[in-house]
């Protein structure tokens, strides 16, 4: 199903496909819970889908390491780590992913899951953008 949708989106529409990566992660290998990775056997599909799909790898809690990021990178995917509502957790994810210094690391995707109107003033976005500028050696 993913490949069929990919072919439609990519070849017929001419756009890049992005998907949430959680169902492609084995919970037993990732140490995550059933919401951030798959405990139902869907994870082998990661080796069956096109590599030009951008993997949006979401984790909303603060962790020391995020093993899903190097996992997706090692499979040849471009990765957009995705945080949510906690500044500390989002910044930890940004720092970890930035530290991998991999050509397929695309940056960071901020998700809000709400109808906020001024996204640039939302604390995880505002503080995350400052951190990204700092890590990239640019003035804030």
N, C-alpha and C positions, 0 to 999 in steps of 0.2 A: 504494500500500500504506500509506503514512504517513497519507494522508487517511482511508482506511477505518478504520485503527486509531484515529486521532484522533476520528472520529465515534463510534466505540464507547465509547472512554474518556470523552470529554467529554459527549456527549449521552445515552448510555445509562447510564453509570456516574456522571456528574456530578462528575468530577475533572479537574484540569488535567494536561495531558500535557507531559512533559519529554523531550527527546531529546538525545543527543550530537550536536554540530554538525559534527564533522570531515568527514563525507562530503558536506557541503553547501558546502565551501570548495574553491576552485580552487587547487591547489598552486602553479601558476605565478603567480597573483596574490598569494598570501599569503606566499610565500617559505618555506613550511614543507616538511617532508619528507612522504613518503607516509603516515605514520602520523597526522599531525596535520591533514592536508588530503587532498583527493582528487586523484589523478593518473590516474583511470580514467574520467573523464567524468560522474560522478554529480552534480557541483556545480550544474548548471542546475535541479535539483529544488528548490533553495531558493525559487524563485519559484512553485512549484506547491503549496506546503503552507500550511495555515492559520496565520495570524499570532498566534493565541493559544497556540501551542506555545511553551514556554519552552526556549530554546536553552542547553544546557549546553556551554559552550565550553572545552574542556580543553587546557591546555598545561602540560607538566611541567618544561620547561627555562626558565632565566632568559633573558629577552629585554628589549631596550630598549623595544620597542613590540609590541603584539599587535593587528595589523590586523584580525583576525577579529572582535574586539569591535565596533568602529565599523561594520564590514560588516554584522553581524547587526542592530545597532541601526538602521542606515539602511534596512534592509528591514522594519522595524516589529516585530521580535521583542523580547520581554523576554529578558534575558541573565543567566545565572549563570556567571561565570568560574569555572573549576575547576582547582585545583592538586593537587599530590600530596605527594611525600615530602621535597622539599628546601625548607627554611625560606626560604632566599634567593630561590629561584625563585617560591615561593608568595607571598611578600611583595612581590616585584616585580610580579606579576600583580595583586595586591590594590591596590597603589599606582596602577598604570596605570589600571585600571578605575574606581577611585574618583575619579581625576582627570578622568574624562570628564563627571562630574556630569550624567548623563542620567536622565530619569524612568523609563526601561525597564531601567536597571541595577539588578538585584535584590540585589546583595551579593556574596557569595562562597560557593562550594560546595567543601567540603573532601572529598577522596576518599582512602581508605586502601588499598583493594584487599587487605585482609587481615582477619583475625579479631581484631584488637586489641580488648581489653575496656575500657580506660580511654581513650576517644578524646580527652577534654579534656586529658589529659596528654601526648598525642602531640605532639612539638615543632612540626610545621607548623600544627597546630590551635591549640595554646597560644600560640605567637608570633603567628600570624595574627589571632587574636581580640584580642590586645593591640594590634596595629597598627590594626585596624579601629576599636577604641575611641578610639585616639589620633587617627586621621584624622577621626573624627566629633566630636572635641572633648570626649570624655567621659573622665573619670578612669579610669585602669587599675586 
